[in-house]
Amino acid sequence: MLTAKGLFQEIIDNDESFRLFCSIAASGEAQGGWENARIAALVAPGMRDLTPKITRHGADEDKHGRIFNALMKKRGLDPVPVPADTDYTMLLEERGIGLAHEKLRADRPLTEEDVIVYLAHSRVTEQRAADQMDMLVTYFGDHPELGKAIHMIDDDEVNHLAYCHEELLRLARQGHGRLIQRTLRESALVEIQVYRDVSLAVMRHMGRILGWPKPKAAALSAGIRAVYAYERAAGWHKMVDLRMPERLNALGGPVSPAPAF
């Protein structure tokens, strides 16, 4: 019987599949770190109070990238190029979700609408990241090789999600509610499609490395498509609701260090 725990255990136990998994994760985190650093540098003049939190967000993402690279290094593995069909961040940008990299590379200040779009996009993608880390903590929180790393990243993702909720609610009270809700819905509906496509691509690459038989690959593909069908019908609502988090000012302090990595 196929289970998420068994599937990830298989990926973790094989050096080549583990290297691909960590390379994809490290690349995505590093990309997120760069994006947040650029947004912090260009944030709209009237929203400069957000700069330290956006900077902290980016620094956390950079730290996560270093952690995944360190996990590879511990096994004596080097990162591999990330296949284009598994590049979640770039595929989202190609679909118009988030702030275009062309805009982030320029030196013109962002508008207030740009910053709101960034926060709404982050609320959606951080929900995905938090859910994935919750799953990994459930299955591998006590793993001797991965446990400490995934607990650390999971705690950061909870902070990132709390920050998005709190700031979007504050901006909604200032009159930006319609823009926020529209952007959240648009982002969520595109994100679930991109996540489906990336998941299918990752499983194809893992199947090739691990030599999965066709029935197993077909079952995994069917499972991914079933998750998408549920998310398209109802599950996406989880990504767009806003509620005051338990952790307030979650990104108001310095980055927590990762001395073990």
MARTOR-910930 format. One record per residue (C-alpha): residue number from 1; x, y, z; residue in three letters. Coordinates in steps of 0.001 Angstrom, whole numbers. Each point is the difference from the previous one (the first is absolute). Layout:
{NUM, {X, Y, Z}, 'ala'} ...
END
This chain:
{1, {0, 0, 0}, 'met'} {2, {1339, 3415, -970}, 'leu'} {3, {273, 2509, 2830}, 'thr'} {4, {1494, 3486, 152}, 'ala'} {5, {2403, -1127, 2722}, 'lys'} {6, {1139, -3023, -1981}, 'gly'} {7, {449, 2081, -3129}, 'leu'} {8, {2149, 2614, 1732}, 'phe'} {9, {1966, -2707, 1801}, 'gln'} {10, {868, -1502, -3357}, 'glu'} {11, {1130, 3379, -1336}, 'ile'} {12, {2071, 754, 3112}, 'ile'} {13, {1713, -3402, 35}, 'asp'} {14, {1396, 356, -3528}, 'asn'} {15, {2852, 2485, -448}, 'asp'} {16, {-976, 1058, -3533}, 'glu'} {17, {-3671, 615, 785}, 'ser'} {18, {932, 1691, 3301}, 'phe'} {19, {2408, 2270, -1886}, 'arg'} {20, {-2694, 977, -2493}, 'leu'} {21, {-2537, 620, 2774}, 'phe'} {22, {2411, 2222, 1971}, 'cys'} {23, {1195, 1798, -3143}, 'ser'} {24, {-3565, 907, -970}, 'ile'} {25, {-763, 1154, 3551}, 'ala'} {26, {3242, 1991, 358}, 'ala'} {27, {-494, 1719, -3360}, 'ser'} {28, {-3561, 1029, 844}, 'gly'} {29, {1007, 1350, 3404}, 'glu'} {30, {2924, 1954, -1460}, 'ala'} {31, {-2305, 1485, -2637}, 'gln'} {32, {-2433, 1030, 2727}, 'gly'} {33, {2853, 1596, 1927}, 'gly'} {34, {1022, 2079, -3012}, 'trp'} {35, {-3580, 1085, -731}, 'glu'} {36, {-613, 1137, 3563}, 'asn'} {37, {3303, 1856, 126}, 'ala'} {38, {-885, 1906, -3168}, 'arg'} {39, {-3510, 772, 1255}, 'ile'} {40, {1464, 1291, 3274}, 'ala'} {41, {2345, 2257, -1970}, 'ala'} {42, {-2788, 1340, -2233}, 'leu'} {43, {-2966, 72, 2399}, 'val'} {44, {-2471, 2839, -553}, 'ala'} {45, {1027, 3172, 1881}, 'pro'} {46, {-3200, 37, 2041}, 'gly'} {47, {512, -3593, 1148}, 'met'} {48, {3584, 130, 1242}, 'arg'} {49, {-1116, -1348, 3373}, 'asp'} {50, {-164, -3389, -1739}, 'leu'} {51, {3626, 81, -1117}, 'thr'} {52, {1494, -1760, 3065}, 'pro'} {53, {-2592, -2782, -188}, 'lys'} {54, {446, -545, -3731}, 'ile'} {55, {3764, -46, 547}, 'thr'} {56, {-417, -2561, 2790}, 'arg'} {57, {-2218, -2110, -2258}, 'his'} {58, {2674, -33, -2688}, 'gly'} {59, {2749, -808, 2499}, 'ala'} {60, {-2017, -2977, 1251}, 'asp'} {61, {-389, -1291, -3562}, 'glu'} {62, {3755, 344, -576}, 'asp'} {63, {593, -1925, 3217}, 'lys'} {64, {-2281, -2814, -1181}, 'his'} {65, {1936, -216, -3256}, 'gly'} {66, {3237, -353, 1963}, 'arg'} {67, {-1561, -2715, 2161}, 'ile'} {68, {-983, -2110, -3013}, 'phe'} {69, {3465, 458, -1497}, 'asn'} {70, {1545, -1019, 3337}, 'ala'} {71, {-2121, -3160, 68}, 'leu'} {72, {1457, -946, -3372}, 'met'} {73, {3524, 861, 1103}, 'lys'} {74, {-327, -2286, 3016}, 'lys'} {75, {-445, -2881, -2429}, 'arg'} {76, {2809, 1193, -2216}, 'gly'} {77, {-2430, 1029, -2728}, 'leu'} {78, {102, 3031, -2276}, 'asp'} {79, {-3132, 1807, -1215}, 'pro'} {80, {-1335, -855, -3448}, 'val'} {81, {-1642, 2372, -2503}, 'pro'} {82, {-3709, 382, 673}, 'val'} {83, {-2132, -1284, -2902}, 'pro'} {84, {-2081, 2821, -1473}, 'ala'} {85, {-3253, -1921, 471}, 'asp'} {86, {613, -186, 3771}, 'thr'} {87, {780, 3718, 479}, 'asp'} {88, {-3076, 997, 2018}, 'tyr'} {89, {1010, 3653, 451}, 'thr'} {90, {747, 688, -3648}, 'met'} {91, {-3098, -1823, -1202}, 'leu'} {92, {-2135, 2169, 2276}, 'leu'} {93, {1654, 3125, -1383}, 'glu'} {94, {-650, -1176, -3564}, 'glu'} {95, {-3682, -290, 932}, 'arg'} {96, {-32, 3583, 1274}, 'gly'} {97, {-30, -781, 3707}, 'ile'} {98, {2125, 2203, 2218}, 'gly'} {99, {2217, 2866, -1063}, 'leu'} {100, {1800, -383, -3328}, 'ala'} {101, {3757, -363, 287}, 'his'} {102, {403, 2708, -2616}, 'glu'} {103, {-1667, 2401, 2429}, 'lys'} {104, {2141, -1204, 2902}, 'leu'} {105, {3224, 471, -1966}, 'arg'} {106, {-846, 3636, -717}, 'ala'} {107, {818, 2788, 2431}, 'asp'} {108, {-3445, 1598, 27}, 'arg'} {109, {-1945, -60, 3292}, 'pro'} {110, {-2908, -2402, 171}, 'leu'} {111, {-3542, 1279, 366}, 'thr'} {112, {-2275, -751, 2928}, 'glu'} {113, {-1963, -2332, -2291}, 'glu'} {114, {3217, -1862, -840}, 'asp'} {115, {694, -602, 3686}, 'val'} {116, {-3566, -1179, 627}, 'ile'} {117, {276, -2409, -2946}, 'val'} {118, {3283, -1291, 1434}, 'tyr'} {119, {-1585, -615, 3418}, 'leu'} {120, {-3054, -1725, -1487}, 'ala'} {121, {2166, -2222, -2168}, 'his'} {122, {2168, -810, 3018}, 'ser'} {123, {-3061, -883, 2073}, 'arg'} {124, {-910, -2648, -2600}, 'val'} {125, {3465, -1461, -539}, 'thr'} {126, {875, 65, 3701}, 'glu'} {127, {-3150, -2029, 690}, 'gln'} {128, {1332, -2640, -2371}, 'arg'} {129, {3438, 101, 1608}, 'ala'} {130, {-1440, -201, 3521}, 'ala'} {131, {-2205, -2975, -913}, 'asp'} {132, {2916, -1846, -1599}, 'gln'} {133, {2248, 592, 2996}, 'met'} {134, {-2761, -1125, 2364}, 'asp'} {135, {-147, -3260, -1933}, 'met'} {136, {3771, -468, 128}, 'leu'} {137, {96, 734, 3727}, 'val'} {138, {-2780, -2545, 574}, 'thr'} {139, {1863, -2738, -1858}, 'tyr'} {140, {3657, 910, 519}, 'phe'} {141, {123, 2352, 2987}, 'gly'} {142, {2098, -2516, 1934}, 'asp'} {143, {2154, -1022, -2979}, 'his'} {144, {3683, 91, 1072}, 'pro'} {145, {1130, 1651, -3237}, 'glu'} {146, {-2950, 2277, -848}, 'leu'} {147, {-1930, 565, 3227}, 'gly'} {148, {1791, 3075, 1305}, 'lys'} {149, {-1, 1696, -3409}, 'ala'} {150, {-3666, -500, -767}, 'ile'} {151, {-1089, 1122, 3478}, 'his'} {152, {1999, 3207, -471}, 'met'} {153, {-1440, 686, -3441}, 'ile'} {154, {-3509, -892, 1144}, 'asp'} {155, {162, 2557, 2820}, 'asp'} {156, {1096, 2681, -2458}, 'asp'} {157, {-2829, -849, -2394}, 'glu'} {158, {-2525, 435, 2833}, 'val'} {159, {1491, 3461, 581}, 'asn'} {160, {-172, 890, -3694}, 'his'} {161, {-3640, -1011, -241}, 'leu'} {162, {-885, 1916, 3168}, 'ala'} {163, {1730, 3106, -1369}, 'tyr'} {164, {-1985, -179, -3248}, 'cys'} {165, {-3316, -355, 1844}, 'his'} {166, {718, 2858, 2389}, 'glu'} {167, {1227, 2461, -2635}, 'glu'} {168, {-2777, -770, -2482}, 'leu'} {169, {-2640, 462, 2695}, 'leu'} {170, {1567, 3336, 925}, 'arg'} {171, {-34, 1100, -3642}, 'leu'} {172, {-3586, -1197, -423}, 'ala'} {173, {-1027, 2266, 2880}, 'arg'} {174, {1654, 2868, -1878}, 'gln'} {175, {-2335, -523, -2966}, 'gly'} {176, {1851, -2513, -2170}, 'his'} {177, {-2336, -2914, 680}, 'gly'} {178, {-1331, -466, -3553}, 'arg'} {179, {3466, -15, -1560}, 'leu'} {180, {1210, -2456, 2623}, 'ile'} {181, {-2863, -2446, -456}, 'gln'} {182, {166, 164, -3792}, 'arg'} {183, {3753, -575, 1}, 'thr'} {184, {-227, -2834, 2510}, 'leu'} {185, {-2595, -1832, -2097}, 'arg'} {186, {1884, 469, -3259}, 'glu'} {187, {3264, -1101, 1608}, 'ser'} {188, {-1508, -3069, 1646}, 'ala'} {189, {-1664, -1294, -3161}, 'leu'} {190, {3223, 330, -1992}, 'val'} {191, {2166, -1369, 2826}, 'glu'} {192, {-1928, -3255, 262}, 'ile'} {193, {478, -568, -3737}, 'gln'} {194, {3717, 737, 160}, 'val'} {195, {379, -2187, 3096}, 'tyr'} {196, {-1722, -2861, -1826}, 'arg'} {197, {2264, 377, -3024}, 'asp'} {198, {3168, 266, 2108}, 'val'} {199, {-1038, -2995, 2108}, 'ser'} {200, {-541, -2099, -3117}, 'leu'} {201, {3380, 1105, -1379}, 'ala'} {202, {1821, -753, 3252}, 'val'} {203, {-1561, -3454, 148}, 'met'} {204, {1053, -686, -3600}, 'arg'} {205, {3592, 903, 801}, 'his'} {206, {-39, -1995, 3244}, 'met'} {207, {-1573, -2969, -1761}, 'gly'} {208, {2769, 10, -2581}, 'arg'} {209, {2699, 118, 2690}, 'ile'} {210, {-1613, -2642, 2212}, 'leu'} {211, {-1209, -2253, -2809}, 'gly'} {212, {-3660, 36, 949}, 'trp'} {213, {-2142, -2433, -1996}, 'pro'} {214, {-2723, 1469, -2199}, 'lys'} {215, {-2907, -1018, 2290}, 'pro'} {216, {1625, 1787, 2949}, 'lys'} {217, {689, 3123, -2049}, 'ala'} {218, {-3555, -41, -1312}, 'ala'} {219, {-1419, -322, 3521}, 'ala'} {220, {2080, 2947, 1229}, 'leu'} {221, {-1069, 2080, -2980}, 'ser'} {222, {-3636, -834, 673}, 'ala'} {223, {418, 976, 3640}, 'gly'} {224, {1494, 3386, -914}, 'ile'} {225, {-2835, 673, -2430}, 'arg'} {226, {-2555, -993, 2645}, 'ala'} {227, {1509, 2506, 2451}, 'val'} {228, {-228, 2676, -2679}, 'tyr'} {229, {-3652, -864, -684}, 'ala'} {230, {-781, 434, 3696}, 'tyr'} {231, {1920, 3266, 229}, 'glu'} {232, {-1664, 1331, -3141}, 'arg'} {233, {-3436, -826, 1373}, 'ala'} {234, {411, 1179, 3579}, 'ala'} {235, {3488, -295, 1468}, 'gly'} {236, {1222, 3319, -1391}, 'trp'} {237, {-2224, 1858, 2468}, 'his'} {238, {2519, -857, 2728}, 'lys'} {239, {2552, 2146, -1834}, 'met'} {240, {-2093, 3152, -162}, 'val'} {241, {-1606, 405, 3412}, 'asp'} {242, {1543, 2512, 2390}, 'leu'} {243, {-13, -242, 3777}, 'arg'} {244, {2030, 1639, 2719}, 'met'} {245, {2875, -2369, 822}, 'pro'} {246, {1053, -1169, 3448}, 'glu'} {247, {3530, 1232, -696}, 'arg'} {248, {-157, 3777, -325}, 'leu'} {249, {2939, 1965, -1418}, 'asn'} {250, {1455, -3368, -987}, 'ala'} {251, {2748, 1549, -2148}, 'leu'} {252, {721, 2909, 2301}, 'gly'} {253, {3260, -1361, 1384}, 'gly'} {254, {3343, -1178, -1322}, 'pro'} {255, {430, -3152, -2092}, 'val'} {256, {321, -3093, 2161}, 'ser'} {257, {3453, -1524, -626}, 'pro'} {258, {607, -3513, -1258}, 'ala'} {259, {3375, -813, 1593}, 'pro'} {260, {-318, -3733, -644}, 'ala'} {261, {-135, 632, -3747}, 'phe'} 
END
